Amino acid sequence: MFKASALTDEEKSIIKALLMKGWRNQDVHALINYERGATINFGRISGVKKASIVPATDEIINAYQRRKRSFDPITGLNPYYNERLVRAREAMILAVTIFNNGAYGFKTEVFAVLANIAWTYLMHDYYERLRGIPILNADGTTFALSHMLFRTDCPLSKGVKQNLDALKLIRDEVEHKVFGRSDGTWLTLFQACCLNFDKTLVEFHGERVSLRHNLSIALQFGKMALEQVAQLHQYDIPDNIKALDAALTAGKTEEELNDIEYQFKVVYTLYSASKGQAHIQFVHPDSEEGKTIHNVLQKFKIADELYPLKPGDVVAAVRKAGKLFSMADHTKAWQKHKVRPPNNGANKDKTDRTHCIYHPAHKDYTYNQKWVDKLIAEAKSPAPKPLHPFKLDMQPPAENDL
């Protein structure tokens, strides 16, 4: 088996030729080791000097040096060795650059096409270079992105796959219909697509290749008008775009639609600040601050719709799922998970609104289906009934045994 730290036949012949040209050992050593995955020591150079090896031609040496000079000093990528990965990054940079460019009106169409290409190159590189799985079909074509998403060994999460499915629907639609001024309709999908791409890129190849160094902040010529943003989805959108927007969300649960890997949403908070400070903050939903904001915003939704279950309803639902569960078990559960304060607590409304809410009007607590699902997963199932003692080995003897 070939060891990464061992010299290849090409490297040996190049080293032999360079030494014959009068290169110093340390210069040859530096050239060979530059951006090499597993570096070699000086002993390898000396070994080649003593060995009988055919030296490389000037043409081979020039091609080798050209490849060595082609490494990006920031990302470490090389178009000769990492062509698909380089093209994947460039396609996504182009997609975002064109979408953010105020001179172009052809935004959604270009982003959908280029982002699809970027993801296809990224996944081709994953399967062929990282996994060693050929990506050629029998007819000479390569794996389509949709095919790779449906493979059982696809490393992408459910939210990322659903986002890419939505992107494909948009891409297919732009081939046949005019989109009008609908670029803002799917901003959440496109933003999630960008974040998913960079996250996957870093997971596969490390922080060095991240696009956040290239694309981080978009400058603009005016302040953000929140009223304009609020009206964006209602402005000049063709019927076919409204139909596509409905198709993208059809059949998806609220949990799937709220998955930030499917569509990225942020909460904007405005506050008084100096000119040097931002007036808009982006808060990750999983952070402590994000959960606090979620709890505050949750108060403005109709509690009876989101938390329709009283304690008795919760117990009945868990029992219906075939679990052993009583009202006493429910009390122990909310105490264990601290979803609500104790009965004698001073702040009745300090609940974990992921599962529970307090109603000051009728002074009680109600729960949601997520709380029921959690209890079903934790509750014990009934023990299997033991076999009747007289059922075993009590059959009457056969006639021929008498």
QUIVEN-V936729 format. One line per field, one symbol per residue. psi: psi as a letter, one per 20 degrees, with the letter a starting at -180 (. if undefined). burial: 1 if it has 24 or more other ideal C-beta (glycine too) atoms within 12 Angstrom, else 0. A space follows every 50 residues. Layout:
psi=???
burial=???
This chain:
psi=ppphiqqrhghghgggghhhijqqghggggghiokpgoqrrhhhghhhhh qnppqqrhgggghghgghiipphghjqpihhlgggghgghghggggghhi piiqilggggggghhggghggghghgggghikopjprhjirrpqghghhi qhjpiqrgggghghgghgggghhiiiqpibmjhihkhhggghgghgghgg ghhhjrhhjqiihgogppqrirqpohhgghigijolpqhhhhgghhhhip iqrhgghipiigppqrpppprprrhiqqippppphirghhhggghghhhi rohhhhmiprghhgghhghhjkqoprhhhgghghggiliqrrhjqgnhjm rojhhqqpohgjlrqrrrhhgghghhhhqqqqqqpqqphjipkjqqqqgi i.
burial=00000010001111111110001000011011001100010001100110 00000100001001101000000010110001011101111111110111 00000011111111111111111111100000001000000010100110 00010100111111111111101100001001111111111111111111 10011000111000100000000000000000000010001001100110 00000110111111101000000000000000000000000011100100 00100110111001101110001010000100110000110000000010 11111111000000111111110111001000000000000000000000 00
